[in-house]
Amino acid sequence: MPQDAGSLRDDVTCVRCAAALDPTAERLECARCGQLYARAGRIPILLPRAADHLSLWRQQLAALSEQSEHTRRAIETELESPGLSASSETRLRALSRALGDQVRDITDQLGPALGGPLTGDGVGLPRGVVEYIQFLYRDWGWEAADNSENEQALAAIRGVLDERDIGRTLVLGAGACRLAYDLHRQLNASETAVLDIDPFLLVIAEAVVRGHPVQLTESTANVQELSQVARSWLLRAPAGPLGDNEFHFFLANAFAPPFADHVFDTVVTPWFIDQVPGDLLAFFERLKRLLKPTGRWINSGPLLYPADMPLSRRFSREEIFELAARAGFRVDDWATGSRRHLESPLNGRGKLEWLLTFVASVATS
């Protein structure tokens, strides 16, 4: 597909007033309303209270270190237990070291980007580290141990697409970004923008995609073998780096993407639409406005809704397709199936998850 005229950066908008915003400017300020935006390293934080988000993330980084030290002190106390076997002592000491290594690795990457830890109260631990750090290992490290989940994720999407290039592409809720990277590389994207709200994934993913390998320790408290308490993974981009003129990172609300209308050839929602907290139909309508008249929407995910989601909004495949049609889409192809998910080579544990993958085109009137 021919390169689009201009850059995707020309279509970024202020989240307060929707005026054009240059994400490469040294001072990120909207010329119309004066809204100021911060950065996490090189990544623009396009959120209404960007400085507050940055402070929160720094506090969460401090909380992570504090929680790690608390756990390590608890391990030291357990090491003083009477009658502890030599094997148990070996396991506990290895676990303490692994936990320290893991937090050090994370802090080494996040600290410079965020401005260092910031002491604060009541902010809890960062969502990405607690729940989703496995995505970083899976996306960029586990292939070295023959984990094929990335290949399977791409194959599922290929299975519902025709041969057209995906052109200018937006990936919402991109997480650790491997799927976005593979789509860009293998389906001939002209430019790709990735959005997520989680700096603990996106900052590390940005380093990897730009060609800077990251060492990251994986550890497990549920040890089956003393040799498998932890493993250090080298996270790297397998097909080489992507430059900032073709692959763009944004810390932003993926439920309200900060872009002008009719900008993208393709919008991708991986493991995302079941997490939309508000009106799903309205969100689908927003996706349609982001797309060009010939644009396509690609979805792949489990329809695994939050526990507090009302039953009336835990939509089935058929209901999702009905909502898509009401929003102005035509579902071109779809497939369902189960596959292994986050199966760690360290401990052999993972999940089996059902997924719905489909492609939908903007319906012509």
C-alpha positions, 0 to 999 in steps of 0.5 A: 500500500502506498505511504499515506501523505504526511504523518500520523502525528498530524492527526493527534488531538488534544483530549480536552478540546480536540484541537490538533496537537503535535506530540513531538513538540518539546513542550506538549501544550495545546495551542487552543485550550492550553492543556499541558501534557507530560511524558513518560520517557519519550512517550506522550501522556495524552490524558486530561491530568497527565502530571497527576498520572505521572505522579501516581505511577511514580508512587506506584513504583515506590510502592512496588519497591516497598512491597518487595522489601517487606516480602524479603524481610518476611522471607528472612524471618522464615529462614530463622524457623527451627528445623528448616531443611537445607532444601527449604533454605535454598528455595527461600534464599533463591526466592528472595534473590529473584524478587530483588532482581525482578524489582531491580530490573523493573525499576532500572527501566521505569525509574528513568522514564517516570522520574524515579520513585515518589513516596506517597500514601494509598496508591496501591501496587501498579496494575501492570506489574501485579497482573500483566507483567507476564505479557512482557515475558510472553511477548518478547522473551518466551519464544527463546523457550519455544513458546508459540503464543505470539505466532498463534495470535498472529495466525488467528488474525491472518485466518480472518483477513484477506490479502490487503495490507493493513495500512495506517493502523491503530491498536487499542489496549496494546499492552506489551505490543508484540501483536502490534509489532507483528501486524506492522511487520508482517501485514505491511502497515504504513504507520502504527499507533499503539495506545495503553494506559499502563506505563509498566508495560508500554515503557518497556515495550517501547525500549524493546521495539526501538531496538534496546534489549531489556533484561527482566527477571521472572520469578514464581512463589510456587516452586516445583523444582529448586532450579526453577525459582526464577529465570532472566529473560532477554526481551528483544524485537525478533525482526529488528527495531521500528523507528518513531516515524512508523511506530508511535507510542501513546499513554492514553485512554483507549476508550477515547482515542486522541485522534481526528476522525477518518484517519486509520485504515485499520483499528485493532482491539486485542483482548479489549472490548469486554473491558469497555466500562460504558456504552459498548455501542457508543464505543463501536461508533467511535471506532467507526469514526476513526476509520476511513470509509474503506477501513476495517476493524480487527478484534481478537479476545475472549469476551471475559467480562469483569466480575462487576459487569452487569449480566445484561452487558456480558454480550455473546458473539451474536450480540457483539455482531448485532451491536457492530451492525448497529454501529455501521459495521459489516462482519466479513469473517470470524472464527472462534476457538480455544488456545493456551494462554500465558503458559510460562516456560519457567513453571509450565503453568498457564491457562486455556482460553476461548477467543473470538476473532473477527474482521469487520468493514465499514458498511456502505450505505 
